Structure formats: structure tokens, C-alpha cells
Amino acid sequence: MDKLLITGGQALSGNVAISGAKNAALPILFSTLLADDIVTLTNIPHLNDVTTTIALLGRLGADITLGDNMTVEVDPRSVNEHVAPYELVRTMRASILALGPLVAKHGKGQVSLPGGCAIGARPVNLHIHGLELMGADIVVEHGYIKADVPGGRLKGAHILMDTVSVTGTENLLMAATLADGRTVIENAAREPEVVDLANCLIAMGAKIQGVGTSKLVIDGVERLSGVNYRVQPDRIETGTFLVAAAVTRGSVTCTHTDPSLLEAVLVKLEEAGAVVETGEDWIKLDMQGCRPKAVDVTTAPYPAFPTDMQAQFTVLNAVAQGAARIKETIFENRFMHVPELSRMGADISLDGNNALVRGVETLSGAEVMATDLRASASLVIAGLVAGGETLVDRIYHIDRGYECIEDKFSMLGANIRRVK
Ligand code: EPZ
């Protein structure tokens, strides 16, 4: 199994090009199932989760053509299967996003129930409840969610989401585009990835109002056409590189990104003492050789501070001046990186969904183990600032969400390489 070997101590400097957003690319790839024609997507990141999604679309019968620079062409007209099998879904929970489009387009769909996950129980009851309100008959048996629409077409419904759910909103939004009548989704997620999906659906001919707000109004249409669509930049990858720059007291410019997608993160980085400059598609962070200051963080749905940046800010606070509290409100078990950081000398005490982090002068390199995608990013950042060598194990987690991470960090002057 691959590992990352990092020798810390270099202040990062230079430019890094940001890839397309994983959490926008996945729902947008699944939305191709709704179209009556070829959909061509660009700026798709080359990640394991994207590969899994493309394999799943192929398994359903879609015709896929991969072009240069990860341009993906999906022809959904040959879809003739309606089951997303366990062996694919168990590697990627986001496969649940096949359910809404399949049911809306073909009047039926079966998706293996995603199991538990390191960061939390992550049920899908809101996805199921919303589809039932739109007229689907759903049973969960033998580990599969089996949905069938008597009469073949979903109908519009008024859906109140008990909890803000990103993929829950995305699944029901996609389903509603082809439903008979109007659907209203209240307490919808407002994440930029939901907005990117909605914009792609509108480009395919969907009728959606309230994009970017917590109330989405969708008037169903008979059919959706093909489109050429460019996926937005990855705000979490951007944030990860900016935190790495801050922690190593360096100066880094992220290009091919969009500052408007991560305002809450930039505010916190400035609070930590970073000098942040932005342009239309770039962000420069300069620590001017200074040690970051500790900053309190509370995760919450967009536009508040993203949970997918929590682990990275735990490392920032672990080497910062002073102490700070990190409160995780989205997932019940998202501090798995803390025991590993403590092995590197971090001073962190956990109390339920709160972490009290007291900054230390330096961390020391160690062998550590990744437990989930963002936790693994935090361990890599810790390795970049720690004295000596750090060996990060189970990096298949990181390959799910970061494209060529060691190459990008090497270009910024880091001493990092993948070892077999
Ligand atoms: C999306 O997951 C992202 N994944 C996650 O990113 C991200 O952490 C999360 O949103 C929150 O921002 C993708 O977009 C593929 P939720 P999702 O449904 O949609 C509860 C990463 O690192 N809930 O918004 O699965 C749930 O348990 C990943 O890239 C229900 O109770 O998250 C959680 O506590 C990790 N019932 C809360 O809602 C449901 O039916 C928010 O989860 C659905 C969710």
C-alpha cells in the first residue's frame, strides 16, 4: 500500500493550480443520467471517486468517452440497467446520487445502501423521504434501496429537509427536474457545489428558482437536453493549500480557483495573521515568515465554516501562537486525526464535539495513519511543518479527493514523495 514520506521544515512558496471540485463533479456526472443527449464535462479532477462514478455510469449502460485533460463525454441514451451495485457503492457513498436521476428518468432504481463511515453514521433517510413525497414506492431490503414509481413519473412535492444535507438536496433537486409539477425544497443546502449542479441542470433545460438560497423551487419539464459544462474549482483543495502555506509560514498563490467560494475560510486565515490577496481566479496567501495565531472555528452548513476544512485548521491551531477551540457540528465523529496529531506532539484535548487546541512551537515527525479524506490532508500538512520525517499510511483516502497531491506540494518546495 502506498504511503507518503515527508521531511518537514520548508516554508512553501510559489504557484499551485487548483483542480475541478470533487463534490461538484460527482453530482454533475450523475445528473447526466437525466439527459436525452450527450453531456460533455470539462475540468473534471482525476480522482479515485471520479473513476468510481464513471465506472458506475458505464455499469448502468451509459456510453463514456474520456478526452484530453479529463474531458468526460457521457451518452446516457444507452442506459439499460438501474442497479448501483454494492461493490461500487461501498467504495464511495456518493453513489447514492444515482438514485434520484434513475428514478426520475426511468421510473425505478436500486442503489446499495451506503454503510457507515469513519466520520459518522451518515444515514440517507432524507433522500428516501423526499423521493417518497414525490410518489416513489421505496423498500430497503437485502442491503439495497429499491425505488419504483407507479405510473412511471414522479410528481412535484413540498419537501422540508429536517437537516441541511448537501447530497440529499442534490438528489431531490435532480429528481424534481423531470417530475410532473412543482417541487419546493425548504432548508435546502446552499453549498457552492449544489449551485454548480443547479447551473448545469439549468443549462440542460431545467426550470429552477432560488439557486444558492435555502428554498429551491423546481418546475418539472418533459426532457433535458445535452450540454457542455465546466465544473467549478475545488474550494476545499484551495483551502488545504492555503492552510499548508500558513502553517509553514510561507507564501503561496492558488490559481484556477475562485475566492468567492471560500470566504469563511479566508476570513479565518486573515484572523490567523495571513496576508491574503485575491483576484478573479487566484488567491495569494503570505505569512511573511510569521507563526500563525490560534483561531476559534465552528463548522456549520454553507456559508458558514466548512466541516471539510476542520481537520486542516486543527493542524494550524496545533502549531499556532495561543489556544483555540474547534467545534464540529456536522459529523459526530470527525476528530479521528487528533490522536495521530498527538503522536506528533500536538496538545489537543477532546470533549464531545469540541477540541481544545493549545499551540506548540514544533511538531515532530512520526509514522501516522490516515482515517478519512480530510484527516489525511491534515496529517500531510502536519508532516510539512514537523521536524524530521513523517510517514503517512493509508493514503488511498487522500487519492479519493486530491489530484497528484505530492507533485503539487513538491512544486511548492516541499520534500514529499510517494513510497510503495
Ligand atoms: C457532503 O456529504 C460532502 N460529500 C461531504 O464531503 C461534506 O463533508 C458534507 O456534504 C457536509 O458539507 C459530497 O458532496 C460527496 P450531508 P453528505 O448529507 O451530503 C445528516 C469530503 O470530505 N444526514 O450534508 O453526505 C448527516 O449524517 C466529504 O469531501 C441525515 O441525518 O453530507 C450529517 O450529520 C466528506 N440524513 C448531516 O446531515 C440524511 O439523509 C450533513 O450531512 C442525510 C444527511
Boltz pocket constraint, residues with backbone or C-beta under 6 A from the ligand:
constraints:
  - pocket:
      binder: B
      contacts: [[A, 22], [A, 23], [A, 26], [A, 94], [A, 120], [A, 121], [A, 122], [A, 123], [A, 124], [A, 125], [A, 126], [A, 127], [A, 163], [A, 164], [A, 165], [A, 166], [A, 167], [A, 168], [A, 193], [A, 307], [A, 308], [A, 329], [A, 330], [A, 331], [A, 332], [A, 373], [A, 374], [A, 401]]
      max_distance: 6.0
